[in-house]
Amino acid sequence: MIGLAIGAVAILYLIILYNSLVKARQVKEEAWSGIDVQLKRRADLIPNLIETVKGYAAHERGTLEEVVELRNRAQAVPSGDVAGRAAAEGMLGQALGKLFALSEAYPDLKANQNFSELQQSLGEIEDEVQMARRYYNGAARDLNVKVESFPSNFIAGPFGFSKADYFEIDNEADRAVPAVKF
C-alpha cells in the first residue's frame, strides 16, 4: 500500500514536471511571436521611410539600397532561427541609424511631417522590440533552467525539450553606433 502511494506520488510529480516544461516552451514560443510581430511592424514601415527619404536625398542611393537589402535579408531568415534573425536585425538597425543620420544633412527632410511621423513610429516600434526581446529572453531563460535543472532534466531530454537561443546581438560591430560620413 505504501509502495503504491509512493509510486502514485512519483508519477504525479513526473506529470507536473512535464507540464511545467510544456508551459515554459509555450511561453517562449509566445514571446518569440511578440518579437516577430514587432519586427514585422518595423519591416512594414521601412518602405514608407525609404520613399520619403528618396525625394530629398536622391544621391544617397547606397544607404537607401543597403537598408532595403538588409530588410529583405532579415525577412528571409527562417522563423525558428533566433540567432540568425538577431544578427540580421542588428545589421538592419545599424543601417537605419545611418538613414536617420541623413536627416541631419537635409533640413527639409528633417522638417518633413511624414518623415517625422515615420521616425517617431519607428522609435516606438524599437521600444516595443526591446520589451519583446526582454520578455523572450526571460522566457528562454526559464525554459533553459528547467531543461538543465535536476530532476526536470531527466524528463526534458527523452521528451525532446531543448534549450532555447537568446535573442541577442553577437557581433560587437553591430552594437556600435554607426559612423556616418558625408
Secondary structure, 3 states (H helix, E strand, C coil): CHHHHHHHHHHHHHHHHHHHHHHHHHHHHHHHHHHHHHHHHHHHHHHHHHHHHHHHCHHHHHHHHHHHHHHHHHHHCCCCCHHHHHHHHHHHHHHHHHHHHHHHHCHHHHHCHHHHHHHHHHHHHHHHHHHHHHHHHHHHHHHHHHHHCCCCHHHHCCCCCCCCCCCCCCCHHHHCCCCCCC
